[in-house]
Amino acid sequence: MLVFRSISRRFPIAVALTALAVLACANPPAVTPGGGQTADAAPSGGGATPAITPLPISVTDAKYGSLSARTAPGARCQGSLRISVGAYGDAPPDTLPGQTADASGIVTWSYPAPRVPSGTASYTVRCQGDSASETKTGVFTIPTHPIVATSLTVRVTADTPPGEQFNPDPSLVPLRDASVARIRATLAAEWKSATRGLGSLLVDDHSADITMFVVAAHGTSVHRRNPADDSQDMLIYVSGELGVRSVENVVAVGLHELGHIWCCYGPEANDTGHWATKQASPGLYGVDKYGLMTDPVTCVSFGSVLSCPNRFSDREMVALGFTSFPPPAPDPCITQALSLQSQITTLGVQIHAIEAQYPRGIPSSIYDDYVAMVSQYNTLVGRRNSLPCDPS
């Protein structure tokens, strides 16, 4: 902003008249070769110093996650933010890196914008030119940001979680890193399958709804929430109550803790956020039959394959906010196991009928058929038992 100052000077009348007489007798102005006249020389001392024009700057866009300003091309600018953060989760940056305005005078910052409590935040932009600088401040609104299962963003990290006391175990670092890599690679697909194709999840390192801290230590995995500001995060320990987990079990625990964003409350739940009683859900079998939100989350080993629960039950789908949903998608392994079980049951009935008919021994006329049926029965049982799933 230019500043104009009015300077009032008073001189005695006699001095003013004398000055007028001197001016009347003064020589005419010198003429330049081009026909123009030279300006009178500025008086030495006492003259007004020319005003310095401040650097122009205006903020063109300010919202959570981005900040833009227009200034003089080539000006060097920095930004800072003041944003209230919650007790849990990530925080946006306090300072924005220095930038040089482009040929149009534009500087733009895009910065991580994790979920924080809604409210009013402020910014400061300071730009420096060759001979002037300017600072602009202002405010912007951080809107309410509910977390929904149909559009969930998650940051998965091995960073140290804030406000948590634990004893790091260097021997668990490889498992932690492998778990982080597996979760990053599979969590989106696992979430979609767990929610019967209705949920959507994106692993996002910058502006996530919630952060999943994977910890190289022994401890109890937990979803943390502060009721005062609704800030949330989750801690996934790679070694839990039953000892060191497998990578597959860590992924299952991650799904379980994500479920705690919405589940479980009400008369069917206990004070730890789990179902008080197990309830089989139609279309789910084996480790999945009760859903994901029972305590503890357990996995079953089928030889070298570890099967962990990774499907939400009907009542959990309701808790997640789905008002209508399809039955669980058929699991190919379960489908095969149920088919084998049906054949086993049919053969078993036939074998027992023969044995009941001939309690003193199988007649030679049907003995070979009987032996073939028993052999086929045992083969089917072996195939069913070798499958990495439980059709119960």
Residue, then its C-alpha position, 0 to 999 in steps of 0.5 A: m500500500l502506497v503511503f502519502r504524507s502531507i508536509s506543511r511548511r511555513f516561511p516568513i512573508a519577507v522571505a517569500l517575496t525575496a524568493l519571488a524577486v530572485l525567481a523573476c531575475a533568474n536566467p532562462p532555462a538551458v536549451t538542450p540540442g534537441g530543443g528541450q529544456t533541462a529540468d532544474a536540479a533537485p535541491s541538495g538535502g531536505g528532498a523527499t525520498p522516493a517511496i518504495t513500492p511493496l511487493p504485490i502478493s495476493v492469496t488466490d486459493a486456501k483450503y486444507g491440502s493446498l495453498s496458492a498465491r500470486t506475486a512478482p515473478g521470481a519472488r521467493c516465497q515461504g508458507s506456514l500453517r496453524i492447524s489444530v490436530g487431534a490426540y491420535g493420528d497424523a498431523p499436517p506440516d507446520t511449514l511449507p517449503g520455499q518456492t520461487a514464483d513462476a513467470s506468471g508470479i504463481v506459487t502453489w503448495s500441495y501438502p499432506a492433509p490427514r484427517v484432523p478435527s474440523g474447525t478453522a485454521s490459518y496460513t501465512v505467506r511471505c514473499q521476498g523480492d529483490s528490494a521489497s517483501e510482503t506477508k499475507t495471512g488468512v484463515f480457511t475452514i477444515p470441514t467435518h470429515p466422517i469416515v465411511a466404509t465405501s470410501l476409506t483411505v489408510r496410511v500404512t507405515a512403520d513409523t513410531p506411533p505417537g503417545e505409545q510406550f513399547n519395547p522395540d524388538p530388533s528381531l521383529v523388524p524384518l517381519r514388520d517390514a514384510s507385513v507393511a509390504r503385504i498390507r500395502a499390496t493386499l489391503a484394498a482387495e481384502w477390504k473389498s472382499a470383506t465387505r462383499g464388493l461394497g467397500s472401497l479402500l485406498v492406501d494413501d500416504h498423504s491424506a488418509d482417513i486413518t493411519m495404521f502403525v505396524v510395530a516391531a514389538h510384542g503388544t496388544s493391537v488396538h484401534r485408538r479413538n479420542p472421544a473429545d476430538d474424534s481423532q483415531d489411529m490403530l496400532i498393529y503389533v507383529s507379536g501378540e498374545l499368542g506369540v509372533r504372528s505370520v504375515e497373513n495373520v497381521v493382515a487379518v488383524g489389520l482388517h479387524e482393527l479397521g472394523h473397530i472404526w464402526c464396530c461394535y456397540g450396543p447390547e450385543a457387544n461388550d465394553t471392548g468393542h467385540w461381540a459378546t456372543k458368537q453368531a454364525s452368519p449365513g454363507l460364511y464357513g470355518v474361521d469366517k463363520y462368525g465374522l471378523m469382530t470376535d475376540p480374539v481373531t484366530c487363524v487355523s493352519f492347514g499344513s503350510v497354509l494359514s487361514c485367517p478370518n477375512r469376511f464381515s458377518d451380516r451384523e458387522m455389515v450393518a455396523l459398518g453402515f451398509t443397509s442392504f448387501p448381497p450374501p457372501a461371495p462363494d469361496p472356491c475352496i469352500t465350494q470344493a470342500l462342500s462338494l467333497q463333503s456331499q460325496i463323502t456323506t452319500l458314500g458313507v450312508q451306502i457303506h453303513a447300509i451294507e454293513a448294517q445289512y450284513p453284520r456277520g460279514i460282507p458276501s463275496s458277491i458284493y465284497d469287491d464293490y464294498v471295498a471300492m466304495v470304502s477306498q473311494y470314501n477314504t480318497l475323498v476324505g483325504r482330498r477334503n482334509s488337504l484343502p486349506c479351508d474349513p467347510s464347517 
